[in-house]
Amino acid sequence: MVDLEIRLLFNQYTGQKISVRNDLKKTSDKNTKVKLKKDIKRIDKLQLELIEQYIEEVGSDLPLEMQCYFTGEKLYTDKNEILYNWAVAYNHGEE
């Protein structure tokens, strides 16, 4: 169940990073751009910490969305499936 929680949080950070990148493209104010770039670096750091935590607690077989973090590939992650699997694990296998 820990693996699913880490994956959900990782995907949440990915969504935040996409939003900040879109804001960065739209803004022309230099101060705002600097702030948004710092936010992206902060989110990257948090994602790397989650990857480290995943490796420590689950193992080195990273899920695809974490592998894509390193390769730069874009991946559509079905968050509903992850939530469903988490709920099943939380209920000790009862659907």
Secondary structure, 3 states (H helix, E strand, C coil): CHHHHHHHHHHHHHHHHHHHHHHHHHCCCHHHHHHHHHHHHHHHHHHHHHHHHHHHHCCCCCCHHHHHHHHCCCCCCCHHHHHHHHHHHHCCCCC
